[in-house]
Amino acid sequence: MKNEKILLQHTFEITRAHRQARYGHRSLVVWMTGLSGSGKSTLANEVLKLLHQASIKVYVLDGDSIRSGIGRDLGFSLSDRTENIRRIAEIAKLFVDAGTVVITSLISPIEHDRQMARQIIGSEDVVEVYVECPLAVCADRDVKGLYKKAFAGELDNFTGVGSPYEPPAHPDITVHTAEHAIHDCANSLFKHILERIA
């Protein structure tokens, strides 16, 4: 690439290790994946509160918020979805270097894209969370009214209807939001994260 000849990676004296020591915990990415309506954002908010109350340095990167800013030039084709995941993974990697536990709340429907994100961030710094919820339940919740439009043929490339969703093959943890209350799912995930960042 042409840019490689003009870019220089600087080394700064304050490192990730220094930041982690200051904050008293490891930093990592909690990568949530699941269908629209599965409860990812709600779960992220609950886990955010629990971690914040435990004095953990934490931040949430929510899919809708990212798409309204950094990803506003992207559509929902498979190639645009891949680019969206790449951008978010690069941002999440910066948060990890900053000593932060970052929670991503994204559909991220394709296994290959999630593996790409894991490679960008570093496999040892990723906790993959499958927010499992049957399509029928997600459609019944339909908070945004998107499933109704997708089933009516008014919305192209909607995950689970006109575009595929590939469940993770080997997630670090699976939470079943149709079977358990969000509060219980959040507590389970919170405990898992505390073990990983200790």
DANOR-V114584 format. One record per residue. N is the residue number from 0. RES is the residue in three letters. PSI is psi in whole degrees, 0 to 359 (999 if undefined). Layout:
N&RES&PSI, N&RES&PSI
This chain:
0&MET&146, 1&LYS&322, 2&ASN&335, 3&GLU&333, 4&LYS&341, 5&ILE&353, 6&LEU&140, 7&LEU&123, 8&GLN&117, 9&HIS&149, 10&THR&122, 11&PHE&150, 12&GLU&332, 13&ILE&118, 14&THR&177, 15&ARG&318, 16&ALA&319, 17&HIS&316, 18&ARG&317, 19&GLN&321, 20&ALA&321, 21&ARG&318, 22&TYR&345, 23&GLY&20, 24&HIS&159, 25&ARG&159, 26&SER&148, 27&LEU&177, 28&VAL&127, 29&VAL&100, 30&TRP&103, 31&MET&134, 32&THR&144, 33&GLY&167, 34&LEU&159, 35&SER&130, 36&GLY&1, 37&SER&341, 38&GLY&16, 39&LYS&309, 40&SER&319, 41&THR&316, 42&LEU&317, 43&ALA&318, 44&ASN&318, 45&GLU&318, 46&VAL&322, 47&LEU&313, 48&LYS&317, 49&LEU&316, 50&LEU&319, 51&HIS&317, 52&GLN&334, 53&ALA&12, 54&SER&33, 55&ILE&134, 56&LYS&114, 57&VAL&150, 58&TYR&149, 59&VAL&131, 60&LEU&104, 61&ASP&138, 62&GLY&313, 63&ASP&320, 64&SER&318, 65&ILE&317, 66&ARG&339, 67&SER&353, 68&GLY&270, 69&ILE&327, 70&GLY&21, 71&ARG&345, 72&ASP&359, 73&LEU&145, 74&GLY&212, 75&PHE&21, 76&SER&164, 77&LEU&322, 78&SER&321, 79&ASP&324, 80&ARG&319, 81&THR&316, 82&GLU&322, 83&ASN&314, 84&ILE&319, 85&ARG&314, 86&ARG&314, 87&ILE&322, 88&ALA&319, 89&GLU&320, 90&ILE&315, 91&ALA&322, 92&LYS&322, 93&LEU&320, 94&PHE&320, 95&VAL&317, 96&ASP&331, 97&ALA&1, 98&GLY&19, 99&THR&145, 100&VAL&116, 101&VAL&131, 102&ILE&123, 103&THR&133, 104&SER&92, 105&LEU&149, 106&ILE&314, 107&SER&71, 108&PRO&341, 109&ILE&129, 110&GLU&317, 111&HIS&320, 112&ASP&321, 113&ARG&324, 114&GLN&323, 115&MET&315, 116&ALA&317, 117&ARG&321, 118&GLN&319, 119&ILE&312, 120&ILE&321, 121&GLY&118, 122&SER&322, 123&GLU&348, 124&ASP&15, 125&VAL&130, 126&VAL&109, 127&GLU&125, 128&VAL&118, 129&TYR&111, 130&VAL&91, 131&GLU&130, 132&CYS&128, 133&PRO&146, 134&LEU&318, 135&ALA&322, 136&VAL&315, 137&CYS&316, 138&ALA&325, 139&ASP&325, 140&ARG&308, 141&ASP&54, 142&VAL&322, 143&LYS&354, 144&GLY&16, 145&LEU&322, 146&TYR&319, 147&LYS&316, 148&LYS&320, 149&ALA&315, 150&PHE&333, 151&ALA&359, 152&GLY&16, 153&GLU&356, 154&LEU&112, 155&ASP&156, 156&ASN&32, 157&PHE&126, 158&THR&131, 159&GLY&344, 160&VAL&293, 161&GLY&356, 162&SER&144, 163&PRO&153, 164&TYR&123, 165&GLU&108, 166&PRO&146, 167&PRO&139, 168&ALA&318, 169&HIS&69, 170&PRO&154, 171&ASP&328, 172&ILE&143, 173&THR&132, 174&VAL&137, 175&HIS&96, 176&THR&348, 177&ALA&339, 178&GLU&335, 179&HIS&150, 180&ALA&148, 181&ILE&321, 182&HIS&317, 183&ASP&319, 184&CYS&318, 185&ALA&317, 186&ASN&320, 187&SER&314, 188&LEU&320, 189&PHE&313, 190&LYS&320, 191&HIS&316, 192&ILE&316, 193&LEU&322, 194&GLU&323, 195&ARG&333, 196&ILE&358, 197&ALA&999
